[in-house]
Amino acid sequence: MKPDLTLLLVDGSNISLLYPKTQQSQDWIEKNLGVDYQVFAKGIVVEHRYIDPILQGLRESDLSYLIQRS
């Protein structure tokens, strides 16, 4: 099973990059995060303090994700 999203956690950083992989995950992001977000290297920039609530929301919506650490 392929994940709906990939989350890249950058070591030593206060940001993470969120990469939506499916239309369902993109729709979830637009609904829950809005469309006013920053993009870096084609990933949505997320401050460290917001990662846990986002992951909780993804789990509650039955979306899968893969966490990669750099």
PATOR-988322 format. One record per atom (N, C-alpha, C, O, CB): atom name; x, y, z; residue number from 0. Coordinates in nm, 2 decimals. Glycine has a CB too. Layout:
REM residues N
at/px/py/pz/i
CA/X/Y/Z/NUM
...
This chain:
REM residues 70
at/px/py/pz/i
N/0.08/-0.12/0.00/0
CA/0.00/0.00/0.00/0
C/0.09/0.12/0.00/0
O/0.18/0.14/0.08/0
CB/-0.10/0.00/0.12/0
N/0.07/0.21/-0.09/1
CA/0.14/0.34/-0.10/1
C/0.08/0.44/0.00/1
O/-0.04/0.45/0.01/1
CB/0.14/0.39/-0.24/1
N/0.16/0.52/0.06/2
CA/0.11/0.62/0.15/2
C/0.04/0.74/0.08/2
O/0.08/0.76/-0.04/2
CB/0.22/0.68/0.24/2
N/-0.06/0.80/0.14/3
CA/-0.12/0.92/0.09/3
C/-0.03/1.04/0.09/3
O/-0.04/1.13/0.01/3
CB/-0.25/0.95/0.16/3
N/0.05/1.04/0.19/4
CA/0.14/1.15/0.21/4
C/0.28/1.10/0.26/4
O/0.29/1.00/0.32/4
CB/0.09/1.25/0.32/4
N/0.38/1.18/0.23/5
CA/0.51/1.15/0.28/5
C/0.55/1.28/0.36/5
O/0.54/1.39/0.31/5
CB/0.62/1.12/0.17/5
N/0.60/1.25/0.48/6
CA/0.65/1.36/0.57/6
C/0.80/1.35/0.58/6
O/0.85/1.25/0.63/6
CB/0.57/1.36/0.70/6
N/0.87/1.45/0.55/7
CA/1.01/1.45/0.56/7
C/1.05/1.54/0.68/7
O/1.02/1.65/0.69/7
CB/1.08/1.51/0.43/7
N/1.11/1.47/0.78/8
CA/1.15/1.54/0.90/8
C/1.30/1.57/0.89/8
O/1.38/1.48/0.87/8
CB/1.13/1.45/1.03/8
N/1.34/1.70/0.89/9
CA/1.47/1.74/0.87/9
C/1.54/1.75/1.00/9
O/1.50/1.83/1.08/9
CB/1.48/1.87/0.79/9
N/1.64/1.67/1.02/10
CA/1.71/1.67/1.15/10
C/1.78/1.80/1.18/10
O/1.83/1.87/1.09/10
CB/1.82/1.56/1.16/10
N/1.77/1.85/1.30/11
CA/1.83/1.97/1.34/11
C/1.75/2.09/1.29/11
O/1.80/2.21/1.29/11
CB/1.97/1.98/1.29/11
N/1.63/2.07/1.25/12
CA/1.55/2.18/1.20/12
C/1.42/2.20/1.27/12
O/1.37/2.10/1.34/12
CB/1.52/2.16/1.05/12
N/1.36/2.31/1.26/13
CA/1.23/2.33/1.32/13
C/1.11/2.32/1.22/13
O/1.00/2.35/1.25/13
CB/1.22/2.47/1.39/13
N/1.15/2.27/1.10/14
CA/1.04/2.26/1.00/14
C/1.04/2.12/0.95/14
O/1.14/2.04/0.95/14
CB/1.06/2.36/0.89/14
N/0.93/2.08/0.89/15
CA/0.92/1.95/0.82/15
C/0.85/1.98/0.69/15
O/0.79/2.09/0.67/15
CB/0.83/1.85/0.90/15
N/0.87/1.89/0.59/16
CA/0.81/1.91/0.46/16
C/0.71/1.80/0.44/16
O/0.73/1.68/0.47/16
CB/0.92/1.90/0.35/16
N/0.59/1.84/0.40/17
CA/0.48/1.75/0.38/17
C/0.45/1.74/0.23/17
O/0.43/1.84/0.16/17
CB/0.35/1.79/0.46/17
N/0.46/1.61/0.18/18
CA/0.44/1.59/0.03/18
C/0.31/1.51/0.01/18
O/0.31/1.39/0.04/18
CB/0.56/1.52/-0.03/18
N/0.20/1.57/-0.04/19
CA/0.08/1.50/-0.07/19
C/0.10/1.41/-0.19/19
O/0.16/1.45/-0.29/19
CB/-0.04/1.59/-0.09/19
N/0.06/1.28/-0.18/20
CA/0.08/1.19/-0.29/20
C/-0.04/1.15/-0.37/20
O/-0.04/1.09/-0.47/20
CB/0.15/1.06/-0.24/20
N/-0.16/1.18/-0.31/21
CA/-0.29/1.14/-0.37/21
C/-0.38/1.27/-0.37/21
O/-0.36/1.36/-0.30/21
CB/-0.36/1.03/-0.30/21
N/-0.48/1.26/-0.46/22
CA/-0.57/1.37/-0.46/22
C/-0.65/1.38/-0.33/22
O/-0.68/1.49/-0.29/22
CB/-0.67/1.35/-0.58/22
N/-0.68/1.27/-0.27/23
CA/-0.75/1.27/-0.14/23
C/-0.67/1.34/-0.03/23
O/-0.72/1.42/0.05/23
CB/-0.78/1.12/-0.09/23
N/-0.53/1.32/-0.03/24
CA/-0.45/1.39/0.06/24
C/-0.44/1.54/0.03/24
O/-0.44/1.62/0.12/24
CB/-0.31/1.33/0.07/24
N/-0.44/1.57/-0.09/25
CA/-0.44/1.71/-0.13/25
C/-0.57/1.78/-0.09/25
O/-0.56/1.90/-0.04/25
CB/-0.41/1.73/-0.28/25
N/-0.68/1.71/-0.11/26
CA/-0.81/1.77/-0.07/26
C/-0.81/1.79/0.08/26
O/-0.86/1.89/0.13/26
CB/-0.92/1.67/-0.11/26
N/-0.76/1.69/0.16/27
CA/-0.75/1.70/0.30/27
C/-0.67/1.82/0.35/27
O/-0.71/1.90/0.43/27
CB/-0.69/1.57/0.37/27
N/-0.56/1.84/0.28/28
CA/-0.47/1.96/0.31/28
C/-0.55/2.09/0.29/28
O/-0.54/2.18/0.37/28
CB/-0.34/1.95/0.23/28
N/-0.61/2.10/0.17/29
CA/-0.68/2.22/0.14/29
C/-0.79/2.25/0.24/29
O/-0.82/2.36/0.27/29
CB/-0.73/2.22/0.00/29
N/-0.86/2.14/0.28/30
CA/-0.97/2.16/0.37/30
C/-0.92/2.19/0.51/30
O/-0.98/2.28/0.58/30
CB/-1.06/2.03/0.38/30
N/-0.82/2.13/0.56/31
CA/-0.77/2.14/0.70/31
C/-0.66/2.24/0.72/31
O/-0.65/2.30/0.83/31
CB/-0.73/2.01/0.75/31
N/-0.58/2.27/0.62/32
CA/-0.47/2.36/0.63/32
C/-0.49/2.49/0.55/32
O/-0.42/2.59/0.57/32
CB/-0.34/2.30/0.59/32
N/-0.59/2.49/0.46/33
CA/-0.62/2.60/0.38/33
C/-0.52/2.60/0.26/33
O/-0.45/2.50/0.23/33
CB/-0.60/2.73/0.45/33
N/-0.52/2.71/0.19/34
CA/-0.43/2.71/0.07/34
C/-0.32/2.82/0.09/34
O/-0.24/2.84/0.00/34
CB/-0.51/2.75/-0.06/34
N/-0.31/2.88/0.20/35
CA/-0.21/2.98/0.23/35
C/-0.10/2.92/0.31/35
O/-0.08/2.94/0.43/35
CB/-0.28/3.10/0.31/35
N/-0.02/2.84/0.24/36
CA/0.10/2.78/0.30/36
C/0.22/2.80/0.22/36
O/0.21/2.83/0.10/36
CB/0.07/2.63/0.33/36
N/0.34/2.78/0.28/37
CA/0.46/2.80/0.20/37
C/0.51/2.66/0.14/37
O/0.48/2.56/0.21/37
CB/0.57/2.86/0.29/37
N/0.57/2.67/0.03/38
CA/0.62/2.55/-0.04/38
C/0.77/2.57/-0.06/38
O/0.82/2.67/-0.10/38
CB/0.55/2.52/-0.18/38
N/0.84/2.46/-0.02/39
CA/0.98/2.45/-0.05/39
C/1.02/2.32/-0.10/39
O/0.98/2.21/-0.04/39
CB/1.06/2.48/0.09/39
N/1.09/2.31/-0.21/40
CA/1.13/2.18/-0.28/40
C/1.00/2.10/-0.30/40
O/1.01/1.98/-0.28/40
CB/1.23/2.11/-0.19/40
N/0.90/2.16/-0.34/41
CA/0.77/2.10/-0.38/41
C/0.70/2.04/-0.25/41
O/0.60/1.96/-0.27/41
CB/0.79/1.99/-0.48/41
N/0.75/2.07/-0.13/42
CA/0.68/2.02/-0.01/42
C/0.62/2.13/0.06/42
O/0.67/2.25/0.06/42
CB/0.78/1.94/0.08/42
N/0.51/2.10/0.14/43
CA/0.45/2.20/0.22/43
C/0.53/2.22/0.35/43
O/0.55/2.12/0.42/43
CB/0.30/2.16/0.25/43
N/0.57/2.34/0.38/44
CA/0.65/2.37/0.50/44
C/0.56/2.37/0.62/44
O/0.46/2.44/0.62/44
CB/0.73/2.50/0.48/44
N/0.60/2.29/0.72/45
CA/0.52/2.28/0.84/45
C/0.61/2.30/0.96/45
O/0.72/2.24/0.97/45
CB/0.45/2.14/0.86/45
N/0.58/2.39/1.05/46
CA/0.66/2.41/1.17/46
C/0.64/2.29/1.26/46
O/0.54/2.23/1.27/46
CB/0.61/2.54/1.25/46
N/0.75/2.26/1.33/47
CA/0.76/2.15/1.42/47
C/0.64/2.14/1.51/47
O/0.58/2.03/1.54/47
CB/0.89/2.15/1.50/47
N/0.59/2.25/1.57/48
CA/0.49/2.24/1.67/48
C/0.35/2.20/1.61/48
O/0.26/2.17/1.69/48
CB/0.47/2.38/1.73/48
N/0.34/2.20/1.48/49
CA/0.21/2.17/1.42/49
C/0.21/2.03/1.36/49
O/0.10/1.98/1.32/49
CB/0.18/2.26/1.30/49
N/0.32/1.95/1.37/50
CA/0.32/1.82/1.31/50
C/0.23/1.72/1.38/50
O/0.15/1.65/1.31/50
CB/0.46/1.77/1.31/50
N/0.23/1.72/1.51/51
CA/0.15/1.62/1.58/51
C/0.00/1.64/1.56/51
O/-0.07/1.54/1.53/51
CB/0.18/1.63/1.73/51
N/-0.05/1.76/1.56/52
CA/-0.19/1.77/1.53/52
C/-0.23/1.74/1.39/52
O/-0.34/1.68/1.36/52
CB/-0.24/1.92/1.56/52
N/-0.14/1.76/1.29/53
CA/-0.16/1.72/1.15/53
C/-0.16/1.57/1.14/53
O/-0.25/1.52/1.08/53
CB/-0.05/1.78/1.06/53
N/-0.07/1.50/1.20/54
CA/-0.07/1.36/1.20/54
C/-0.19/1.30/1.26/54
O/-0.24/1.20/1.21/54
CB/0.06/1.30/1.26/54
N/-0.24/1.36/1.37/55
CA/-0.36/1.31/1.44/55
C/-0.48/1.32/1.34/55
O/-0.56/1.23/1.33/55
CB/-0.38/1.39/1.57/55
N/-0.49/1.44/1.28/56
CA/-0.60/1.46/1.18/56
C/-0.59/1.36/1.06/56
O/-0.70/1.32/1.02/56
CB/-0.59/1.60/1.13/56
N/-0.47/1.33/1.02/57
CA/-0.46/1.23/0.91/57
C/-0.51/1.10/0.95/57
O/-0.58/1.03/0.88/57
CB/-0.31/1.23/0.86/57
N/-0.47/1.06/1.07/58
CA/-0.51/0.92/1.13/58
C/-0.66/0.92/1.14/58
O/-0.72/0.82/1.10/58
CB/-0.44/0.90/1.26/58
N/-0.72/1.03/1.19/59
CA/-0.87/1.03/1.21/59
C/-0.94/1.03/1.07/59
O/-1.06/0.99/1.07/59
CB/-0.91/1.16/1.28/59
N/-0.87/1.07/0.97/60
CA/-0.93/1.07/0.83/60
C/-0.89/0.94/0.75/60
O/-0.92/0.93/0.64/60
CB/-0.89/1.19/0.76/60
N/-0.83/0.85/0.82/61
CA/-0.79/0.72/0.76/61
C/-0.69/0.74/0.64/61
O/-0.69/0.67/0.54/61
CB/-0.91/0.64/0.71/61
N/-0.61/0.85/0.65/62
CA/-0.51/0.87/0.55/62
C/-0.38/0.81/0.60/62
O/-0.34/0.83/0.72/62
CB/-0.49/1.02/0.51/62
N/-0.30/0.75/0.51/63
CA/-0.17/0.69/0.56/63
C/-0.06/0.78/0.53/63
O/-0.07/0.87/0.44/63
CB/-0.15/0.55/0.49/63
N/0.05/0.77/0.60/64
CA/0.16/0.86/0.58/64
C/0.29/0.78/0.61/64
O/0.29/0.68/0.69/64
CB/0.16/0.99/0.66/64
N/0.40/0.82/0.55/65
CA/0.53/0.77/0.57/65
C/0.62/0.88/0.62/65
O/0.62/0.99/0.57/65
CB/0.59/0.70/0.44/65
N/0.69/0.85/0.73/66
CA/0.78/0.95/0.79/66
C/0.92/0.91/0.75/66
O/0.97/0.80/0.77/66
CB/0.77/0.96/0.94/66
N/0.99/1.01/0.68/67
CA/1.13/0.99/0.64/67
C/1.21/1.09/0.72/67
O/1.18/1.20/0.74/67
CB/1.15/1.01/0.49/67
N/1.32/1.04/0.78/68
CA/1.41/1.13/0.85/68
C/1.54/1.15/0.77/68
O/1.59/1.05/0.72/68
CB/1.44/1.07/0.99/68
N/1.58/1.27/0.76/69
CA/1.70/1.30/0.68/69
C/1.83/1.29/0.77/69
O/1.94/1.31/0.72/69
CB/1.70/1.44/0.62/69
